[in-house]
Amino acid sequence: NKRIAELSRDDLIRVEGKVSEATGGGNYVVLLDNGVSVLARLSGKMKKFNIRILVGDRVTVAVSPYDLTHGLITHRQKL
């Protein structure tokens, strides 16, 4: 069973959604466009460049095909 950090970028499923809750520590609850809610954390590059995510932001989440309940926020959409 691979962990999300060990997968290549091609193996991840990219979906868009809206941040519905900030749980602290870089973790967020994201409501995806298909109606599924996932727990997502910030990717390393977003932490490195100090990109802030607020409730209501549109984001792109990379979800592992092995565990569809957890994801990695890889991009914040510009408004």
JOCOR-V249107 format. One line per field, one symbol per residue. ss: DSSP state (~ for helix, > for strand, _ for the rest). phi: phi as a letter, one per 30 degrees, with the letter a starting at -180 (. if undefined). psi: psi as a letter, one per 40 degrees, with the letter a starting at -180 (. if undefined). Layout:
# JOCOR-V249107
ss=???
phi=???
psi=???
This chain:
# JOCOR-V249107
ss=___~~~__~~~_>>>>>>>>>>>>__>>>>>>____>>>>>>_~~~~~_________>>>>>>______>>>>>>>___
phi=.ddddcddddddccbcabdcaccjiicbcccdddjdcbcbcdddddddchdcccdjddbccccdddbdcbabdcacddc
psi=hiiddeiiddeihhiiahhdiheifeiihhhideeihihiiiidddddefhhhiheihihhhhhedgeeiahhehhii.
